[in-house]
């Protein structure tokens, strides 16, 4: 039963449509008027109960870190509340029976369950382990760049299809030992899940991914190796993971472990090519790269919104009262351009002086901060450094205003990034 059904709040009037194309096309500026309002607004997603929409940096840090908010609706005291994540996937076409994999996943877990699941894989994504992967990431990037000119037609190549996409999917699939012959299938299904597609195509893609994850578990149980899945199947771990949890973990890692990075590499490349002063700054000082990646995450990161958080008691976010069981949806892109947190927030500034408060929320905040943040940053840094070094005359071939973007309101991404590798003769 929802808070509305309890009669604890007034009926919603003038709900913000989160699928509005103005918000989808440019979530970095279109949410600004919403952020400037005194209180949070109510918003809606098709097939999902209305929820509060948080757009301010401070408000989002609160709901992401305050223990009075939970990721798991089932932990809200009192009457059960509808689980918005399940509602969303059901509305999009998820087949009946697959809800259990959402419940078993690390993204919606909280408390003891979240610490247990996260603790099993944290070491694989630690700064030290990621640094050890850098030579292999550089090798993969170099191989893709070697082949890039061969994909060009009339001197133009799609940088997403032939570089930004294959790099992260190769890295994450090697980490979890997905056979090379199966990787394109995982990539295609991941793209379907994150492209805003609905209906049977979505349901079939998710079902196929779950089936493949089960097959991976079975294979590595019989043929253990030095990969992450084999490690999780080892006796000292296996008794702490159910099969459903392991299948959910594999699908979460593969999808989240590459899609965001694909879009970050593409968005960052487009941003640098359209800000020649910042590109020149980066070329002059390669040591800026780690900080540049963070600034690019703030300025043009692909994550528009995070998963909703549920109030476990009556509380307040900013000046907005939030009742027990109500959901708050964090709009990350709005927070990352909040003038209350950043000086000149709409300016790309690779030399920006960052305080502890001036931290982007592109990877979230608090206990649920993105598990693969270090890996995504390393892959993006390697990709940009290798690309700009190999092709110093790289240029867009399309007016940035005419670049095609996806229609998924959750991820701000380009559908293609046509570039010319070298000047025309």
C-alpha positions as CSV (number, residue, x, y, z in Angstrom):
1,X,0.0,0.0,0.0
2,X,1.4,3.4,-0.9
3,X,1.4,6.6,1.1
4,X,-1.2,8.0,-1.2
5,X,-3.5,5.1,-0.4
6,X,-3.0,5.7,3.3
7,X,-4.3,9.2,2.7
8,X,-1.1,10.7,4.2
9,X,-0.5,13.2,1.4
10,X,-2.5,15.3,-0.9
11,X,-3.2,14.1,-4.4
12,X,-0.4,14.9,-6.9
13,X,-1.1,17.8,-9.2
14,X,1.2,18.8,-12.0
15,X,3.6,15.9,-11.8
16,X,6.9,16.3,-13.6
17,X,7.1,13.9,-16.5
18,X,10.5,12.3,-16.2
19,X,10.2,11.0,-19.8
20,X,9.7,14.5,-21.2
21,X,11.9,14.9,-24.2
22,X,13.3,18.2,-23.1
23,X,14.7,16.5,-20.0
24,X,15.9,13.5,-22.0
25,X,17.7,15.6,-24.7
26,X,19.5,17.9,-22.2
27,X,19.2,16.7,-18.6
28,X,22.1,19.0,-17.6
29,X,20.3,22.2,-18.3
30,X,16.6,21.2,-18.6
31,X,16.4,20.3,-14.9
32,X,17.8,23.7,-13.8
33,X,14.3,25.3,-13.3
34,X,13.3,22.3,-11.2
35,X,16.4,22.7,-9.1
36,X,15.7,26.3,-8.5
37,X,12.4,25.7,-6.8
38,X,12.1,26.1,-3.0
39,X,11.1,22.4,-2.5
40,X,11.5,19.1,-4.3
41,X,8.8,18.4,-6.9
42,X,6.8,15.2,-7.5
43,X,7.6,13.3,-10.6
44,X,6.3,10.3,-12.5
45,X,7.6,7.4,-14.6
46,X,5.1,5.4,-16.7
47,X,3.9,2.4,-14.7
48,X,5.5,3.6,-11.4
49,X,4.0,5.3,-8.4
50,X,4.8,9.1,-8.1
51,X,7.9,10.0,-6.3
52,X,9.9,13.0,-5.1
53,X,12.5,14.3,-7.5
54,X,15.8,15.5,-5.9
55,X,17.9,17.8,-8.0
56,X,20.1,19.7,-5.5
57,X,23.6,18.5,-4.7
58,X,23.1,18.6,-0.9
59,X,19.7,16.9,-1.0
60,X,21.0,14.0,-3.1
61,X,24.0,13.5,-0.8
62,X,21.5,13.4,2.0
63,X,19.3,10.7,0.5
64,X,22.3,8.7,-0.6
65,X,24.0,8.6,2.7
66,X,21.4,9.1,5.5
67,X,20.5,5.8,7.1
68,X,16.8,7.0,7.2
69,X,16.7,6.2,3.5
70,X,17.0,2.7,2.1
71,X,17.4,1.2,-1.4
72,X,15.2,-1.8,-0.5
73,X,11.5,-0.9,-0.2
74,X,10.9,-4.1,1.8
75,X,12.9,-2.7,4.7
76,X,10.4,0.2,5.2
77,X,8.6,-0.3,8.5
78,X,4.8,-0.9,8.4
79,X,2.7,-1.6,5.4
80,X,4.6,-2.9,2.3
81,X,5.3,-0.3,-0.3
82,X,5.5,-0.9,-4.0
83,X,9.0,-1.5,-5.2
84,X,9.7,1.2,-7.9
85,X,12.6,-0.7,-9.5
86,X,10.4,-3.8,-10.0
87,X,7.5,-1.6,-11.2
88,X,9.8,0.0,-13.7
89,X,11.1,-3.2,-15.2
90,X,7.7,-4.8,-15.2
91,X,6.3,-1.8,-17.1
92,X,9.2,-2.1,-19.6
93,X,8.5,-5.8,-20.3
94,X,10.4,-7.9,-17.9
95,X,9.1,-11.5,-18.0
96,X,7.2,-12.8,-14.9
97,X,9.5,-14.6,-12.5
98,X,12.5,-12.5,-13.1
99,X,11.8,-10.1,-10.2
100,X,13.8,-12.4,-8.0
101,X,17.0,-11.5,-9.7
102,X,16.3,-7.8,-9.0
103,X,15.7,-8.6,-5.4
104,X,18.9,-10.7,-5.3
105,X,21.1,-8.0,-6.9
106,X,23.6,-5.8,-5.2
107,X,22.1,-2.5,-6.4
108,X,18.8,-2.9,-4.4
109,X,20.3,-4.5,-1.4
110,X,20.8,-2.7,1.9
111,X,22.4,-3.2,5.3
112,X,23.8,-6.6,6.1
113,X,22.9,-8.0,2.7
114,X,24.6,-5.2,0.8
115,X,27.7,-5.3,2.9
116,X,27.9,-9.1,2.3
117,X,27.4,-8.9,-1.5
118,X,29.7,-5.9,-1.9
119,X,32.4,-7.3,0.3
120,X,32.7,-10.4,-1.9
121,X,33.7,-8.4,-5.0
122,X,35.2,-5.1,-3.6
123,X,38.8,-6.5,-3.7
124,X,38.5,-7.1,-7.5
125,X,37.8,-3.4,-8.1
126,X,40.2,-1.9,-5.6
127,X,42.6,0.8,-6.7
128,X,45.5,-1.6,-6.5
129,X,43.8,-4.3,-8.6
130,X,42.6,-1.8,-11.1
131,X,46.1,-0.3,-11.4
132,X,47.4,-3.8,-12.1
133,X,44.9,-4.1,-15.0
134,X,46.2,-0.9,-16.6
135,X,48.8,-2.6,-18.9
136,X,46.1,-4.9,-20.3
137,X,43.6,-2.0,-20.7
138,X,46.4,-0.2,-22.6
139,X,47.0,-3.2,-24.8
140,X,43.3,-3.6,-25.7
141,X,43.1,0.2,-26.5
142,X,46.2,0.0,-28.7
143,X,44.8,-3.0,-30.6
144,X,41.5,-1.2,-31.2
145,X,43.3,2.0,-32.3
146,X,45.5,-0.1,-34.7
147,X,42.3,-1.3,-36.4
148,X,40.4,2.0,-36.3
149,X,41.6,3.4,-39.7
150,X,40.5,0.2,-41.4
151,X,36.9,0.9,-40.3
152,X,36.9,4.4,-41.8
153,X,34.7,5.2,-44.8
154,X,35.8,8.3,-46.7
155,X,38.0,9.1,-43.8
156,X,35.2,9.0,-41.2
157,X,34.8,6.4,-38.5
158,X,32.2,5.9,-35.7
159,X,34.3,6.1,-32.5
160,X,31.6,4.5,-30.4
161,X,31.2,1.4,-32.5
162,X,34.8,0.7,-33.1
163,X,36.5,2.0,-29.9
164,X,34.4,3.3,-27.0
165,X,32.2,0.2,-27.0
166,X,34.6,-2.7,-27.5
167,X,37.1,-1.5,-25.0
168,X,35.1,-1.7,-21.7
169,X,33.1,-4.8,-22.8
170,X,36.4,-6.7,-23.4
171,X,37.8,-5.6,-20.1
172,X,34.8,-6.6,-18.0
173,X,34.2,-9.9,-19.9
174,X,37.8,-10.9,-19.3
175,X,37.4,-10.1,-15.6
176,X,34.4,-12.4,-15.2
177,X,35.7,-14.9,-17.8
178,X,32.9,-14.5,-20.4
179,X,34.1,-16.5,-23.4
180,X,35.2,-14.4,-26.3
181,X,32.6,-16.0,-28.6
182,X,29.8,-14.9,-26.3
183,X,30.8,-11.3,-25.7
184,X,29.0,-9.8,-28.6
185,X,25.8,-11.4,-27.4
186,X,26.3,-9.9,-23.9
187,X,27.1,-6.5,-25.5
188,X,24.0,-6.5,-27.6
189,X,21.7,-7.5,-24.8
190,X,23.3,-5.0,-22.4
191,X,22.6,-2.3,-25.0
192,X,19.0,-3.3,-25.2
193,X,18.6,-3.2,-21.4
194,X,20.0,0.4,-21.3
195,X,18.6,1.9,-24.4
196,X,15.1,2.6,-23.2
197,X,13.6,-0.3,-25.2
198,X,10.4,-1.8,-23.9
199,X,8.2,-4.8,-24.6
200,X,9.1,-8.3,-25.6
201,X,12.5,-7.2,-26.9
202,X,13.5,-6.0,-23.5
203,X,12.0,-9.1,-21.8
204,X,13.8,-11.5,-24.2
205,X,17.2,-9.7,-23.7
206,X,17.0,-9.9,-19.9
207,X,15.9,-13.5,-20.1
208,X,18.8,-14.4,-22.4
209,X,21.3,-12.7,-20.2
210,X,20.0,-14.5,-17.1
211,X,20.2,-17.8,-19.0
212,X,23.8,-17.1,-20.1
213,X,24.7,-16.1,-16.5
214,X,23.4,-19.5,-15.3
215,X,25.5,-21.2,-18.0
216,X,28.6,-19.3,-16.8
217,X,28.0,-20.4,-13.2
218,X,27.6,-24.0,-14.3
219,X,30.7,-23.9,-16.5
220,X,33.0,-22.3,-13.8
221,X,31.7,-24.7,-11.2
222,X,33.0,-27.6,-13.3
223,X,36.0,-25.8,-14.7
224,X,37.3,-23.3,-12.0
225,X,40.1,-20.9,-13.0
226,X,41.6,-17.7,-11.9
227,X,38.6,-15.5,-12.7
228,X,36.2,-13.7,-10.5
229,X,33.3,-16.2,-10.9
230,X,35.5,-19.1,-10.0
231,X,36.6,-17.2,-6.9
232,X,33.0,-16.5,-5.9
233,X,32.2,-20.2,-6.4
234,X,35.1,-21.3,-4.1
235,X,33.9,-23.0,-0.9
236,X,34.8,-20.1,1.4
237,X,32.5,-17.8,-0.7
238,X,30.0,-20.2,-2.2
239,X,28.1,-20.8,1.0
240,X,27.6,-17.1,1.3
241,X,26.0,-16.7,-2.1
242,X,22.8,-18.2,-3.5
243,X,22.7,-19.1,-7.2
244,X,20.2,-16.3,-7.8
245,X,22.5,-13.8,-6.1
246,X,25.5,-15.0,-8.2
247,X,23.5,-14.8,-11.4
248,X,22.3,-11.3,-10.5
249,X,25.8,-10.3,-9.6
250,X,27.2,-11.4,-12.9
251,X,24.5,-9.6,-14.9
252,X,25.0,-6.4,-12.8
253,X,28.8,-6.5,-13.2
254,X,28.7,-7.0,-17.0
255,X,26.0,-4.4,-17.7
256,X,27.1,-1.8,-15.2
257,X,30.7,-2.6,-15.8
258,X,30.8,-1.4,-19.3
259,X,27.8,0.6,-20.5
260,X,28.5,3.6,-18.3
261,X,32.2,3.6,-19.4
262,X,31.2,3.4,-23.1
263,X,29.1,6.4,-22.8
264,X,31.6,8.3,-20.6
265,X,34.4,7.8,-23.2
266,X,32.1,9.0,-26.0
267,X,30.7,12.0,-24.1
268,X,34.1,13.0,-22.9
269,X,35.6,12.8,-26.4
270,X,32.8,15.0,-27.8
271,X,33.2,17.5,-24.9
272,X,37.0,17.8,-25.4
273,X,36.7,18.2,-29.2
274,X,34.1,21.0,-28.7
275,X,36.3,22.7,-26.1
276,X,39.6,23.2,-27.8
277,X,41.0,25.3,-25.0
278,X,40.5,22.5,-22.5
279,X,41.8,19.9,-25.0
280,X,45.0,22.0,-25.4
281,X,45.4,22.2,-21.6
282,X,45.2,18.4,-21.4
283,X,47.7,17.9,-24.2
284,X,50.1,20.3,-22.5
285,X,49.9,18.5,-19.2
286,X,49.2,14.8,-19.3
287,X,49.3,14.6,-15.5
288,X,45.9,16.4,-15.5
289,X,44.2,13.3,-16.9
290,X,42.9,11.8,-13.6
291,X,41.4,15.1,-12.6
292,X,40.2,15.7,-16.2
293,X,38.2,12.5,-16.0
294,X,36.5,13.6,-12.8
295,X,35.6,17.0,-14.3
296,X,34.3,15.3,-17.4
297,X,32.2,13.0,-15.2
298,X,30.7,16.1,-13.5
299,X,30.2,18.0,-16.8
300,X,29.0,15.4,-19.2
301,X,28.8,12.1,-17.3
302,X,26.2,9.7,-18.7
303,X,24.2,8.9,-15.5
304,X,21.1,11.1,-15.4
305,X,19.5,9.6,-12.4
306,X,20.2,7.1,-9.7
307,X,17.9,4.4,-8.2
308,X,15.2,5.7,-5.9
309,X,15.7,5.8,-2.1
310,X,12.8,5.1,0.3
311,X,12.2,7.0,3.5
312,X,12.0,4.6,6.5
313,X,10.4,7.3,8.7
314,X,8.9,10.7,8.4
315,X,11.8,13.1,7.7
316,X,12.8,16.2,5.7
317,X,15.0,16.6,2.7
318,X,16.0,20.3,2.4
319,X,12.7,22.1,3.0
320,X,10.5,19.2,1.8
321,X,8.7,16.9,4.2
322,X,9.0,13.2,3.1
323,X,6.7,10.6,4.6
324,X,7.5,7.0,5.5
325,X,7.5,4.8,2.4
326,X,7.8,7.7,-0.1
327,X,10.5,7.4,-2.8
328,X,13.0,10.1,-3.6
329,X,14.6,9.9,-7.1
330,X,18.1,11.5,-7.3
331,X,18.8,13.4,-10.5
332,X,22.6,13.2,-10.7
333,X,23.0,15.4,-13.8
334,X,21.2,18.3,-12.1
335,X,23.3,17.9,-8.9
336,X,26.5,18.0,-11.0
337,X,25.6,21.4,-12.4
338,X,24.3,22.8,-9.1
339,X,25.6,26.4,-8.6
340,X,25.2,25.8,-4.9
341,X,28.0,23.3,-5.1
342,X,30.1,24.3,-8.0
343,X,31.5,27.7,-9.3
344,X,30.5,28.3,-12.9
345,X,28.9,24.8,-13.0
346,X,28.1,25.0,-16.8
347,X,31.7,25.5,-17.7
348,X,34.0,22.6,-18.5
349,X,37.2,23.5,-16.5
350,X,39.9,20.8,-16.3
351,X,41.8,23.1,-14.0
352,X,38.9,23.4,-11.6
353,X,40.0,23.6,-7.9
354,X,38.0,21.0,-6.1
355,X,37.1,21.1,-2.5
356,X,35.7,18.1,-0.5
357,X,32.2,19.5,-1.1
358,X,32.8,20.1,-4.8
359,X,32.7,16.4,-5.7
360,X,30.6,15.1,-8.5
361,X,27.9,12.5,-7.9
362,X,28.5,10.7,-11.2
363,X,29.3,7.5,-9.3
364,X,26.8,8.1,-6.5
365,X,27.7,8.7,-2.9
366,X,27.8,6.9,0.4
367,X,27.6,3.1,0.9
368,X,26.2,2.6,-2.6
369,X,28.9,4.5,-4.5
370,X,29.6,2.7,-7.7
371,X,31.6,-0.4,-7.1
372,X,33.4,-0.1,-10.4
373,X,34.3,3.6,-10.1
374,X,38.1,3.0,-10.1
375,X,37.8,0.7,-13.2
376,X,35.7,3.2,-15.1
377,X,38.0,6.1,-14.4
378,X,41.1,4.0,-15.4
379,X,39.5,2.8,-18.6
380,X,38.4,6.3,-19.5
381,X,41.8,7.8,-18.7
382,X,43.6,5.1,-20.8
383,X,41.1,5.5,-23.7
384,X,41.4,9.3,-23.9
385,X,45.2,9.4,-23.5
386,X,45.7,6.7,-26.2
387,X,43.2,8.2,-28.6
388,X,44.5,11.8,-28.4
389,X,48.1,10.6,-28.6
390,X,47.5,8.3,-31.6
391,X,45.3,10.8,-33.5
392,X,46.3,14.4,-32.6
393,X,44.2,15.8,-35.4
394,X,41.0,14.1,-34.4
395,X,38.0,16.1,-35.3
396,X,34.2,15.8,-35.3
397,X,32.6,15.5,-38.7
398,X,29.1,16.6,-37.5
399,X,27.9,19.8,-35.9
400,X,27.5,18.8,-32.2
401,X,23.9,20.0,-32.3
402,X,23.2,17.3,-34.9
403,X,24.7,14.4,-33.1
404,X,22.2,11.7,-32.4
405,X,21.5,10.9,-28.8
406,X,19.6,8.0,-27.2
407,X,16.1,8.4,-25.8
408,X,16.8,6.6,-22.5
409,X,15.9,9.1,-19.7
410,X,18.3,7.3,-17.3
411,X,21.5,7.5,-19.4
412,X,22.6,10.5,-21.5
413,X,24.5,9.0,-24.4
414,X,25.4,9.4,-28.0
415,X,24.1,6.9,-30.5
416,X,27.2,7.5,-32.8
417,X,30.3,9.7,-32.7
418,X,31.5,10.2,-36.3
419,X,35.1,11.6,-36.3
420,X,37.8,12.1,-38.9
421,X,41.1,10.7,-37.7
422,X,43.4,12.8,-39.9
423,X,43.0,16.0,-41.9
424,X,41.7,15.6,-45.4
425,X,44.5,15.7,-48.1
